[in-house]
């Protein structure tokens, strides 16, 4: 069995801990992050040792050019810098890969920049923090980026469902992917965060469209709906992928709950890595172990 792939892991080094604490305090939201040496923020050697111990081959890191220049409540302040990602990927081949984070306000200039970014094989997909921009998945401002994904043959990972912070949630309705999935049949769309509270809507999109997949980041297995677990075991096998949105969910935390799902060996393999390896084809080309 190949190792686990986490398709969405936020910046994990200890320097990011205060940023999360500040954002949670300022917004007053009931969000907890993983703490402690077993599953919390860690320096690179410690994080790699944890990955090795848990059988995690590769983590995908949403990345931006300047996380330090973002506002304290902006998602970008929790992302890995492109410079740091480059160092990680070069020093530890196959263990870290990037998702190029898009800003739909930038129009064609941003799309052109995304093409340039994806010229580096360290980046294996595009990343959209949906609620930061309050644009539904079928908003015209996102179509240039979907065209980039088609041109470069990479998936688009987007948060679906409710916002974790004090931002509008309606833009994350999974049904919004219906038209883009029809318009761009060659693009693999990953609806992250299970689509909650519209989980059945997310499953319906993944069931209907060959190019729509679901991701579990931000929700450990014990919080997955019965419908999602049945989907992963049955018609959705190979269309649901494991993620953490660390530090919201820890790797030890989530993987320790997998046994209770009672998945077959094949379904478990697909969930923990098989689906991601099929979607993120650059991993097979050398971006992952």
C-alpha positions as CSV (number, residue, x, y, z in Angstrom):
1,X,0.0,0.0,0.0
2,X,1.3,3.5,-0.9
3,X,1.3,6.1,1.8
4,X,-1.2,8.8,2.7
5,X,-1.5,12.1,0.8
6,X,-3.0,15.1,2.6
7,X,-4.3,17.3,-0.2
8,X,-4.7,20.4,2.0
9,X,-2.2,21.3,4.8
10,X,-1.8,24.8,6.0
11,X,1.6,26.2,7.1
12,X,2.7,24.0,9.9
13,X,5.8,25.6,11.6
14,X,5.5,27.2,15.0
15,X,5.7,30.8,13.7
16,X,2.2,30.4,12.5
17,X,0.6,29.5,15.8
18,X,0.2,33.1,17.0
19,X,-1.5,34.0,13.7
20,X,-4.2,31.4,14.3
21,X,-4.6,32.4,17.9
22,X,-5.1,36.0,17.0
23,X,-7.6,35.3,14.2
24,X,-9.7,33.1,16.5
25,X,-9.7,35.6,19.3
26,X,-10.5,38.6,17.1
27,X,-13.4,36.8,15.4
28,X,-14.7,35.0,18.5
29,X,-15.4,31.8,16.6
30,X,-15.5,28.4,18.2
31,X,-12.6,27.0,16.3
32,X,-9.8,25.0,17.9
33,X,-6.5,24.1,16.4
34,X,-4.3,21.2,17.3
35,X,-1.7,21.8,20.0
36,X,0.9,19.7,21.7
37,X,4.0,17.9,20.4
38,X,2.2,14.9,19.0
39,X,-0.1,16.7,16.6
40,X,0.5,20.4,16.7
41,X,2.8,22.9,15.0
42,X,6.3,21.6,14.4
43,X,9.6,22.5,12.9
44,X,10.4,20.7,9.6
45,X,12.5,17.8,11.0
46,X,9.8,17.1,13.6
47,X,7.0,17.3,11.1
48,X,8.8,14.9,8.7
49,X,9.3,12.5,11.5
50,X,5.6,12.6,12.3
51,X,4.8,12.0,8.7
52,X,7.1,9.0,8.6
53,X,5.6,7.6,11.8
54,X,2.0,7.9,10.5
55,X,2.7,6.7,7.0
56,X,2.1,10.1,5.3
57,X,4.0,10.3,2.0
58,X,3.1,13.8,0.8
59,X,1.3,17.0,2.0
60,X,0.1,19.6,-0.4
61,X,0.6,23.2,0.9
62,X,-1.6,26.1,-0.3
63,X,1.0,28.7,-1.1
64,X,1.2,32.5,-1.7
65,X,4.0,34.9,-2.5
66,X,3.8,37.0,0.6
67,X,1.8,35.6,3.6
68,X,3.4,38.2,5.9
69,X,1.8,40.9,3.8
70,X,-1.7,39.6,4.3
71,X,-4.1,41.0,6.9
72,X,-4.4,39.1,10.2
73,X,-7.7,37.6,9.2
74,X,-6.9,36.9,5.6
75,X,-6.5,33.2,4.7
76,X,-3.3,34.0,2.9
77,X,-1.6,34.8,6.2
78,X,-1.9,31.0,7.1
79,X,-0.5,29.8,3.8
80,X,3.1,28.7,3.1
81,X,5.2,31.2,1.2
82,X,6.2,30.1,-2.3
83,X,9.8,30.7,-1.3
84,X,9.5,28.3,1.7
85,X,7.7,25.8,-0.4
86,X,10.5,25.8,-2.9
87,X,13.0,25.1,-0.2
88,X,10.9,22.3,1.3
89,X,10.4,20.6,-2.0
90,X,14.1,20.9,-3.0
91,X,15.3,19.6,0.4
92,X,12.8,16.8,0.8
93,X,11.8,15.5,-2.7
94,X,8.4,14.0,-2.8
95,X,7.3,15.0,0.6
96,X,5.9,18.5,0.0
97,X,4.1,20.0,-3.0
98,X,2.2,23.2,-3.6
99,X,-1.2,24.5,-4.5
100,X,-1.0,27.9,-6.3
101,X,-3.5,30.1,-4.5
102,X,-5.6,32.3,-6.8
103,X,-7.0,35.8,-6.2
104,X,-10.0,36.3,-8.6
105,X,-9.8,40.1,-8.2
106,X,-6.7,40.1,-10.3
107,X,-8.4,39.1,-13.6
108,X,-6.3,38.1,-16.5
109,X,-3.1,39.3,-14.8
110,X,-3.7,36.8,-12.1
111,X,-4.5,34.1,-14.5
112,X,-1.2,34.8,-16.4
113,X,0.7,34.7,-13.1
114,X,-0.9,31.4,-12.3
115,X,0.3,29.9,-15.6
116,X,3.8,31.2,-14.7
117,X,3.6,29.7,-11.2
118,X,2.4,26.3,-12.6
119,X,5.5,26.3,-14.8
120,X,7.2,25.1,-11.6
121,X,6.4,21.4,-11.2
122,X,6.5,21.8,-7.5
123,X,2.9,23.2,-7.9
124,X,0.5,20.4,-8.5
125,X,-2.8,22.3,-8.6
126,X,-4.7,25.6,-8.0
127,X,-6.2,26.5,-4.7
128,X,-9.2,28.8,-4.1
129,X,-10.1,30.0,-0.6
130,X,-13.7,30.5,-1.7
131,X,-15.0,32.6,1.2
132,X,-12.2,35.2,1.1
133,X,-13.7,36.5,-2.2
134,X,-17.4,35.8,-1.8
135,X,-17.7,34.5,-5.3
136,X,-19.7,31.4,-6.1
137,X,-18.0,28.6,-8.0
138,X,-19.8,29.7,-11.2
139,X,-18.8,33.3,-10.9
140,X,-17.4,34.8,-14.1
141,X,-14.2,36.0,-12.3
142,X,-13.2,32.4,-11.7
143,X,-13.5,31.1,-15.2
144,X,-10.1,32.4,-16.3
145,X,-8.5,30.3,-13.6
146,X,-10.5,27.2,-14.6
147,X,-9.1,27.8,-18.1
148,X,-5.6,27.9,-16.6
149,X,-6.3,24.5,-14.9
150,X,-7.4,23.0,-18.2
151,X,-4.4,24.4,-20.0
152,X,-2.0,23.1,-17.4
153,X,-3.9,19.9,-16.6
154,X,-4.1,20.4,-12.8
155,X,-7.0,20.2,-10.4
156,X,-8.7,23.1,-8.7
157,X,-9.1,22.7,-4.9
158,X,-11.8,24.9,-3.4
159,X,-13.3,25.2,0.1
160,X,-17.0,24.3,-0.1
161,X,-19.7,24.5,2.5
162,X,-19.8,27.0,5.3
163,X,-17.0,29.4,6.1
164,X,-14.9,28.7,9.2
165,X,-14.6,32.5,9.9
166,X,-16.9,35.5,9.8
167,X,-17.3,35.6,6.1
168,X,-20.3,34.9,3.8
169,X,-21.0,31.2,3.4
170,X,-23.5,31.1,0.5
171,X,-20.7,31.3,-2.1
172,X,-19.5,27.9,-0.9
173,X,-22.7,26.0,-1.9
174,X,-21.5,22.9,-3.8
175,X,-24.2,23.2,-6.4
176,X,-22.3,26.2,-7.8
177,X,-19.8,23.8,-9.4
178,X,-22.5,22.3,-11.6
179,X,-21.9,24.7,-14.6
180,X,-18.1,24.9,-14.4
181,X,-17.9,21.1,-14.3
182,X,-20.0,21.0,-17.5
183,X,-18.1,23.8,-19.2
184,X,-14.6,22.4,-18.2
185,X,-15.0,18.6,-18.4
186,X,-11.2,18.2,-18.4
187,X,-10.7,20.0,-15.1
188,X,-10.7,18.0,-11.8
189,X,-12.6,20.0,-9.2
190,X,-12.1,19.1,-5.6
191,X,-14.9,20.3,-3.3
192,X,-13.1,20.5,0.0
193,X,-14.3,20.6,3.6
194,X,-17.0,17.9,2.8
195,X,-19.5,20.6,1.7
196,X,-21.1,20.8,5.1
197,X,-23.8,21.7,5.8
198,X,-24.7,21.0,2.2
199,X,-23.1,17.5,2.3
200,X,-25.7,15.7,0.2
201,X,-25.5,18.5,-2.4
202,X,-21.7,18.0,-2.6
203,X,-22.2,14.2,-3.0
204,X,-24.8,14.8,-5.7
205,X,-22.2,16.9,-7.7
206,X,-19.5,14.2,-7.3
207,X,-22.0,11.5,-8.3
208,X,-23.2,13.4,-11.3
209,X,-19.9,14.7,-12.7
210,X,-16.9,12.5,-13.5
211,X,-14.6,15.5,-12.8
212,X,-15.9,16.5,-9.4
213,X,-14.3,15.0,-6.3
214,X,-14.8,15.5,-2.6
215,X,-12.2,16.3,0.1
216,X,-12.5,15.9,3.8
217,X,-10.1,18.6,5.1
218,X,-11.1,20.4,8.3
219,X,-13.3,17.5,9.5
220,X,-11.9,14.4,11.2
221,X,-13.6,11.1,10.4
222,X,-15.9,11.0,13.4
223,X,-17.6,14.2,12.1
224,X,-18.2,12.8,8.6
225,X,-21.8,12.2,7.8
226,X,-23.2,8.7,7.3
227,X,-24.0,9.7,3.7
228,X,-20.3,10.6,3.0
229,X,-19.0,7.4,4.5
230,X,-21.5,5.3,2.4
231,X,-20.4,7.3,-0.6
232,X,-16.7,6.6,0.1
233,X,-17.4,2.9,0.5
234,X,-19.7,2.6,-2.6
235,X,-20.3,4.7,-5.6
236,X,-17.8,7.4,-4.5
237,X,-14.9,5.1,-4.1
238,X,-11.9,6.8,-5.7
239,X,-13.8,10.2,-5.6
240,X,-13.2,11.1,-1.9
241,X,-9.8,12.1,-0.7
242,X,-8.2,12.6,2.7
243,X,-7.2,16.0,4.0
244,X,-6.7,17.8,7.3
245,X,-6.6,21.6,6.8
246,X,-3.9,21.4,9.5
247,X,-3.9,22.8,12.2
248,X,-7.7,22.6,12.3
249,X,-7.3,18.8,12.2
250,X,-4.1,17.0,13.0
251,X,-2.7,14.0,11.1
252,X,-2.5,11.8,14.1
253,X,-6.0,13.0,15.2
254,X,-7.6,12.1,11.9
255,X,-5.8,8.9,11.0
256,X,-6.4,7.5,14.4
257,X,-10.2,7.6,13.7
258,X,-10.0,5.8,10.3
259,X,-10.5,2.3,11.7
260,X,-13.9,3.1,13.0
261,X,-15.2,3.8,9.5
262,X,-14.9,0.0,8.7
263,X,-13.7,0.6,5.1
264,X,-12.6,-2.2,2.9
265,X,-8.8,-2.2,2.2
266,X,-9.4,-0.9,-1.3
267,X,-11.8,1.9,-0.2
268,X,-9.3,2.9,2.5
269,X,-6.4,3.0,0.0
270,X,-8.4,5.1,-2.4
271,X,-9.4,7.5,0.3
272,X,-6.0,7.9,1.9
273,X,-4.0,8.3,-1.3
274,X,-5.4,6.6,-4.4
275,X,-7.9,9.3,-5.3
276,X,-5.3,12.1,-4.8
277,X,-2.7,10.3,-6.9
278,X,-5.2,10.0,-9.8
279,X,-6.3,13.7,-9.5
280,X,-2.9,15.3,-9.0
281,X,-1.1,13.7,-11.9
282,X,2.0,15.8,-11.3
283,X,2.6,13.8,-8.1
284,X,3.0,10.6,-10.2
285,X,5.4,12.5,-12.4
286,X,7.7,13.2,-9.5
287,X,6.0,15.6,-7.2
288,X,5.2,12.9,-4.6
289,X,6.7,9.7,-3.3
